[in-house]
Amino acid sequence: MTARAERPWLRTLIVVALLIPIAFPLYWALVASLTSEAALFSDPSIWPADPILSHYRALFANRDFWTPVRNSLVVAGVTTVFCVTVGSLAAYALARLEFRGKAVILGFILAVSMFPQISIVSPLYLLLRAMRLINTYPGLIMPYMTFAMPLTVWLLVGYFRQLPKDLEEAALVDGASRLVAFVKIIIPLAMPGLATTAILTFIYCWNEFLFALSFTLGPERQTVPVAIALFRGEYQVPWGEILAASVVATAPVAAIVLIFQRRIVQGLTSGAVKG
């Protein structure tokens, strides 16, 4: 009885020990964003004695931070919708249809997701420049899909394979086509997996930095990570505004993860992918 009674306390201590190093940087960024830069460097404290909002006002009034937020929402949103729509069709074919080379295709998809991004920046830049897509939304969405699509397909293949085939086969016996069975039966059953995949894809696109830095030329198309990285001034670093921008960029994503954490875990652990 004593050992059983101590287990909840032990689990709580382990969770707290794991959460402190993860949550403290975000907490410190929030505290620092509410503290004047003079107090931040002269008398730092883990609790703001005299909180201010001037960094947030300067962020949106002087730097027009709404523009990179809008750009990130557009690029990440369009990429997520396209990847989930097309990726679900590809994942369904890989999960349900039998054809030669399926294991090779899955292996190739995994290899693409593990490929270093920096190695394809130069050829992608030359291609996008030839197509006159540099510093445009399509010029960001297309490169994002090269790495977001494999993630989407890989997650959905595992989720589709754990769904029962009985209802789908009954629809096929009644005369429904594969597409009708997919839309009317598989999609409703796979909504938790689709939501999980959409969340993870959106977070990946929201945080992407290398492509956004390489394929944008001015502030009119810069995304949030690029805008924050370019806050550095000629003679000083506006740490208060940088930390305020980090909080603005991180808080919504962190809230989404906390709200849908069970679905995310369910989607990530929903069966193994077999060739």
C-alpha positions in Angstrom: 0.0 0.0 0.0 2.8 2.4 0.8 4.6 1.8 -2.5 1.3 2.3 -4.4 0.6 5.5 -2.4 4.0 6.9 -3.2 3.8 6.3 -7.0 1.6 9.3 -7.8 4.0 11.6 -5.9 7.0 10.1 -7.7 5.3 10.6 -11.1 4.4 14.2 -10.2 8.0 14.9 -9.3 9.3 13.4 -12.5 6.8 15.4 -14.6 7.7 18.6 -12.7 11.4 17.9 -13.2 10.9 17.4 -16.9 8.6 20.5 -17.3 10.8 23.0 -15.5 13.7 23.1 -18.1 11.1 23.1 -20.9 8.7 25.7 -19.6 11.2 28.1 -17.9 12.7 29.6 -21.1 9.2 30.5 -22.3 8.4 31.9 -18.8 11.6 33.9 -18.7 10.9 35.3 -22.2 7.4 36.4 -21.0 8.9 38.1 -17.9 11.7 39.8 -19.8 9.3 41.1 -22.4 7.4 42.8 -19.6 10.5 44.3 -18.1 12.4 47.4 -19.2 15.7 46.8 -20.8 17.5 48.9 -18.2 16.0 46.8 -15.4 16.6 43.6 -17.4 20.3 44.1 -17.5 20.9 45.9 -14.2 18.5 44.0 -11.8 17.0 40.9 -13.5 14.2 39.2 -11.6 12.1 36.1 -12.2 9.0 38.2 -11.5 8.5 41.7 -13.1 8.3 44.2 -10.3 7.0 47.0 -12.6 5.6 45.3 -15.8 5.4 47.3 -18.9 3.8 46.8 -22.3 6.0 49.2 -24.3 7.9 46.3 -26.1 4.6 44.9 -27.4 3.4 48.4 -28.5 6.6 49.0 -30.3 6.4 45.6 -31.9 3.2 46.3 -33.7 3.3 50.1 -34.0 6.9 50.6 -35.1 7.8 47.2 -36.7 4.5 46.2 -38.2 4.7 42.7 -36.8 1.3 42.0 -38.1 2.7 41.5 -41.6 5.0 38.6 -40.8 2.3 37.1 -38.7 -0.1 37.3 -41.6 2.6 35.9 -44.0 3.2 32.9 -41.6 -0.5 32.2 -41.3 -1.0 32.3 -45.1 2.0 30.1 -45.9 1.5 27.7 -43.1 -2.2 27.5 -43.6 -2.2 26.9 -47.3 0.7 24.4 -47.0 -1.2 22.5 -44.3 -4.4 22.3 -46.3 -2.7 21.2 -49.4 -0.5 18.6 -47.7 -3.4 17.1 -45.7 -5.7 17.0 -48.7 -3.2 15.4 -51.2 -1.2 13.5 -48.5 -4.4 11.8 -47.3 -5.0 10.4 -50.8 -1.5 9.2 -51.1 -1.5 7.7 -47.6 -4.7 5.9 -48.3 -3.3 4.3 -51.5 -0.2 3.2 -49.6 -2.2 1.9 -46.7 -5.0 0.0 -48.5 -3.9 -0.8 -52.1 -1.5 -3.6 -53.0 1.1 -2.9 -55.6 4.8 -3.5 -56.2 7.3 -1.1 -54.8 5.1 0.2 -51.9 7.9 -0.4 -49.3 10.3 1.4 -51.6 8.0 4.4 -51.9 7.6 4.5 -48.1 11.3 4.3 -47.7 11.8 7.1 -50.2 9.3 9.3 -48.4 11.1 8.8 -45.1 14.4 9.5 -46.8 13.1 12.8 -48.2 12.0 13.9 -44.7 15.5 13.2 -43.3 17.3 15.0 -46.1 19.2 18.2 -45.0 17.4 21.3 -46.2 20.5 23.3 -46.7 21.6 21.0 -49.5 18.7 21.9 -51.8 18.5 25.6 -51.1 20.7 26.6 -54.1 18.9 24.5 -56.7 15.5 25.6 -55.4 16.5 29.2 -55.4 17.6 29.0 -59.1 14.4 27.2 -60.0 12.2 29.7 -58.2 14.1 32.6 -59.7 13.6 31.2 -63.2 9.9 30.9 -62.4 9.8 34.4 -61.0 8.5 33.1 -57.7 11.1 34.6 -55.3 9.5 36.8 -52.6 6.0 35.4 -53.3 3.7 33.2 -51.4 3.9 30.3 -54.0 7.7 30.6 -53.8 7.5 29.7 -50.1 4.6 27.2 -50.2 6.2 25.0 -52.8 9.5 24.5 -50.9 7.6 24.0 -47.7 5.6 21.1 -49.3 8.9 19.3 -50.1 9.4 18.5 -46.5 5.8 18.9 -45.0 4.3 16.4 -47.5 6.5 13.4 -46.4 5.6 14.1 -42.8 1.9 14.2 -43.6 2.0 11.0 -45.7 4.1 9.1 -43.1 1.8 9.9 -40.2 -1.4 9.2 -42.1 -0.3 5.8 -43.5 0.1 4.5 -39.9 -3.3 5.9 -38.9 -5.1 4.6 -41.9 -3.7 1.1 -41.4 -5.1 0.8 -37.9 -8.7 1.6 -39.1 -10.9 -1.5 -39.6 -11.5 -2.6 -43.1 -15.0 -4.0 -42.5 -17.0 -0.9 -43.2 -14.9 0.0 -46.2 -15.2 -3.5 -47.7 -19.0 -3.5 -47.1 -19.2 -0.2 -49.1 -17.2 -1.7 -51.9 -19.5 -4.7 -52.0 -22.5 -2.4 -52.2 -21.0 -0.8 -55.3 -19.2 2.2 -53.9 -16.0 3.2 -55.6 -12.7 3.5 -53.7 -13.0 7.3 -53.8 -16.5 7.2 -52.4 -15.5 4.8 -49.6 -12.6 7.0 -48.8 -14.6 10.2 -48.6 -17.7 8.9 -46.8 -16.2 6.2 -44.6 -12.4 6.6 -44.1 -12.3 10.4 -43.7 -14.9 10.5 -40.9 -13.2 7.7 -39.1 -9.7 9.3 -39.5 -10.7 12.8 -38.4 -8.5 12.6 -35.2 -5.5 11.5 -37.2 -6.1 14.2 -39.8 -6.4 16.8 -37.1 -3.2 15.6 -35.5 -1.4 15.6 -38.8 -2.7 19.1 -39.7 -1.5 20.5 -36.3 2.0 19.0 -36.6 2.3 20.2 -40.2 1.1 23.7 -39.4 3.6 23.9 -36.5 6.4 22.7 -38.7 5.6 25.3 -41.4 5.1 28.1 -38.8 8.6 27.5 -37.3 10.5 27.0 -40.6 13.3 29.4 -41.0 15.8 28.4 -43.7 13.6 28.5 -46.7 11.8 31.6 -45.5 15.1 33.4 -45.1 16.5 32.2 -48.5 13.4 32.9 -50.7 12.2 36.3 -49.4 13.8 39.6 -50.2 11.9 42.1 -48.1 9.6 42.6 -45.1 6.5 42.3 -47.2 6.9 38.5 -47.5 9.0 37.6 -44.4 7.6 35.1 -42.0 7.7 35.4 -38.2 11.0 33.5 -37.6 12.8 35.6 -40.2 11.4 38.9 -38.9 12.5 38.0 -35.4 16.0 37.1 -36.6 16.3 40.4 -38.4 15.3 42.6 -35.5 19.0 43.2 -34.6 19.9 46.9 -35.1 23.1 48.4 -36.3 24.4 49.4 -32.9 22.2 47.5 -30.4 20.0 44.5 -30.0 16.4 45.3 -29.0 16.1 42.3 -26.6 12.7 43.5 -25.2 11.1 43.5 -28.6 12.7 40.3 -29.7 11.4 38.5 -26.6 8.0 40.1 -27.0 7.9 38.8 -30.6 9.0 35.4 -29.4 6.1 35.3 -26.9 3.6 36.4 -29.6 4.9 33.7 -32.0 5.2 30.9 -29.5 2.2 31.3 -27.3 -0.5 30.4 -29.9 1.5 27.3 -31.0 2.0 26.3 -27.4 -1.7 26.7 -26.7 -2.6 24.5 -29.7 -0.2 21.8 -28.5 -1.6 21.9 -25.0 -5.2 21.8 -26.1 -4.7 19.0 -28.6 -1.9 17.1 -26.8 -4.0 13.9 -26.5 -4.8 13.8 -30.1 -1.2 14.5 -31.1 0.0 11.6 -28.9 -2.7 9.4 -30.3 -1.8 10.3 -33.9 1.9 9.7 -33.3 1.4 6.3 -31.6 -1.4 5.0 -33.9 0.2 1.9 -35.2 3.4 1.0 -37.0 4.0 1.5 -40.7 4.8 -1.7 -42.4 5.8 -2.2 -45.9 
